[in-house]
Amino acid sequence: MQILAFATIGEIFLEAVHSEVWCSVATLDTHNRLRSRVLHPIWENHGDHTIGWIATGRDSLKARHLAHNPSLSLCYMKNPFKPVYADCMAAWEDDMSEKRRLWELLGTTPPPLGYNLASFFESVENPNYGLLKLTPWRIELGDLFGEAQVWQG
């Protein structure tokens, strides 16, 4: 079923991805081959859209893949009969106030969704602390025994 307004599925999406926490994320490598890894995004709904955030190293293999092609596909599979997919464009967020805001958000959100970034980057000023902003262009709330709900931005 095609969903025209993100707000129709926004809360269901947020509840699903924040209860599952970990997801499989696929990128294209520099030879256009798929590569998957497990990541830990946090999402924020803004009425008519949602934004995802991933704290990660700026010099990672993932960073090189995204420099080649900024598309990524996320799959949350806690319930294999109701998977959640998000196809997104990724961009580095370099605004220091936004990086600080996400540092605080992740640090004050209860685990397992929240966690202490200082364990990985020591401080928000660490040049390797990268913040990926995920802008979805398609979200699917799958339903193996029913009808999937699909939103496209």
Residue pairs with C-beta under 8 A, 6 or more apart in sequence:
1 147
1 148
1 149
1 150
2 150
2 151
2 152
3 9
3 149
3 150
3 151
4 151
5 48
5 151
6 45
6 47
6 48
6 49
6 50
6 139
6 151
6 153
7 47
7 48
8 149
8 151
9 139
9 141
9 149
9 151
10 45
10 47
10 50
11 45
12 141
12 149
13 43
13 45
13 50
13 84
13 139
13 141
14 43
14 45
14 50
16 76
16 78
16 82
16 84
16 141
17 23
17 41
17 43
17 76
17 84
17 86
18 42
18 43
18 113
19 78
20 76
20 77
20 78
20 84
21 40
21 112
21 113
22 38
22 39
22 40
22 76
23 38
23 39
23 40
23 41
23 74
23 75
23 76
23 77
24 36
24 37
24 38
24 74
24 75
24 77
25 36
25 37
25 38
25 39
25 54
25 72
25 73
25 74
25 75
26 34
26 35
26 36
26 72
26 73
26 74
26 75
27 34
27 35
27 62
27 65
27 66
27 69
27 71
27 72
28 34
28 35
28 65
28 68
28 69
28 71
29 35
29 64
29 65
29 68
30 64
30 65
30 68
32 69
35 61
35 65
37 62
39 54
39 56
39 74
40 54
40 115
41 52
41 53
41 54
41 74
41 134
42 52
42 53
42 102
42 105
42 106
42 109
42 113
42 114
43 50
43 51
43 52
43 53
44 50
44 51
44 52
44 53
49 135
49 136
49 153
50 136
50 139
51 133
51 134
51 135
52 74
52 86
52 88
52 133
52 134
52 136
53 93
53 102
53 131
53 132
53 133
53 134
54 90
54 131
54 132
54 134
55 102
55 103
55 106
55 117
55 120
55 121
55 129
55 130
55 131
55 132
56 62
56 63
56 130
56 131
56 132
57 63
57 120
57 128
57 129
57 130
58 92
58 127
58 128
58 129
58 130
59 128
60 130
63 130
66 72
66 90
66 132
70 89
70 90
70 91
71 87
71 88
71 89
71 90
72 87
72 88
72 90
72 134
73 85
73 86
73 87
73 88
74 85
74 86
74 87
74 88
74 134
75 83
75 84
75 85
76 83
76 84
76 85
77 83
80 144
81 143
81 144
81 145
82 141
82 142
82 143
82 144
83 140
83 142
84 139
84 140
84 141
84 142
85 138
85 139
85 140
85 142
86 134
86 136
86 138
86 139
86 140
87 136
87 137
87 138
87 139
88 134
88 135
88 136
88 137
89 134
89 135
89 137
90 132
90 133
90 134
90 135
91 132
91 133
91 135
92 130
92 131
92 132
92 133
93 99
93 102
93 131
93 132
93 133
96 124
98 131
99 124
99 129
99 131
100 124
102 131
103 117
103 124
103 129
105 114
106 114
106 115
106 116
106 117
107 114
107 115
107 116
107 117
107 118
108 114
117 124
117 129
120 129
121 128
121 129
123 129
135 153
136 153
137 152
137 153
138 150
138 151
138 152
138 153
139 150
139 151
140 148
140 149
140 150
140 151
141 148
141 149
141 150
142 148
143 149
